[in-house]
């Protein structure tokens, strides 16, 4: 293995190589109907490390361990409202089992810049880092599965709730992985002397989640994308864009898979000439996936999370154009009652009028907002932006011609 790499780089590659080897084992067994030998696995890991060793600045990496370290510190500072010095952080991480990547230099070089890159965590006059309550932003868009997973660790009722929700995504690898987690948690509860009869939890068993019709996705496409994300490998996808009939090939660095209203999308960075940039690809329109093995692995940027790019609560569509929307709702209508108690976008405001109220917010989701307003019929009327008003009127005129 290349000798001019750091200890952190070496540990990172060894951990990554073991994960890649498990994928290699599965593929080998499918192809040859037997598992690879110990020597073959050793060679695979050795070759993987040799191929991917990069004598570069290691702070650009975000290993799984480093992400877990961030999660622990954010929990202590944000959720538990603790004030922590660098020494406090180091001791907290050591108590969680971390033995490397927690030194003072490392903390200042990687951990602290990540913790303080927004205005939420600040350094006090006493040198300790704390959560600034006054600058806290309401987190409107949060994964349903993340919220349920947190509660599932607290009570068997929450496990029942997430089990019910999983029926919406049945048939995908996400379902299988989540199902394994739930079964494990159920075993932990029964070992603790809690009820084994899940059906006795009457309130949770009477909760139901309904979603949009599921789209059909080839299991091979699921597998290739998951394997590529596991190994940080770029992929080629054969894809038919929305509104097009001709299939095209795109080269993509896969960041995340997103479930939105019965549909799955791949979020990643496209580097095909003429199509560069972060994009969404609907999985139902992908016909084939292949790994760009000669390219080597990519590194997740700090802003890879899709939620960091999104403004508005209308699904995963994002046109990247932040606009102020104003919608007028008819008094005592269902649209009025339904819309008033929800958060639809940033800087939301409600202004009461004699015949209803005007809802204003900022978002970057023009198309789904247009469909949303049209769906309310005469109970909602767009006031801003002008583009939305004009297209809304044009569609109403077209509908009137068909009567």
ABEGO torsion letter per residue (X at the ends): XBAABBAAAAAAAAAAAAAAAAAAAAAAAAAAGBBBBAAAAAAAAAAAAAAABBBBBAAABBBAAAAAAAAAAAAAAAAAGBBBBAAAAAAAAAAAGBABGABAAAAAAAAAAAAAABAABBBBAAGBBBBBAAABBBBABBBAAAAAAAAAAABAAAAAAAAAAAAAABGBAAAAAAAAAAAAAAAAAAAAGBBABAAABAAAAABBBBBBBBBBBBAAAAAAAAAAAAAGBBBBBBBBBBGBABBBBBBBBBABBBBBGGBBBBBBBBABBGABEBBBBBAAABABBBBBAAAEBBBBBAAABAAAABBEBAEABBAGBBBBBBBBBBBGBAAAAAAAABBABBGBBBBBBAAEBBBBBBBABAAAAAAAAAAAEAABBBAOBAAAAAAAAAAAAAAAAAX
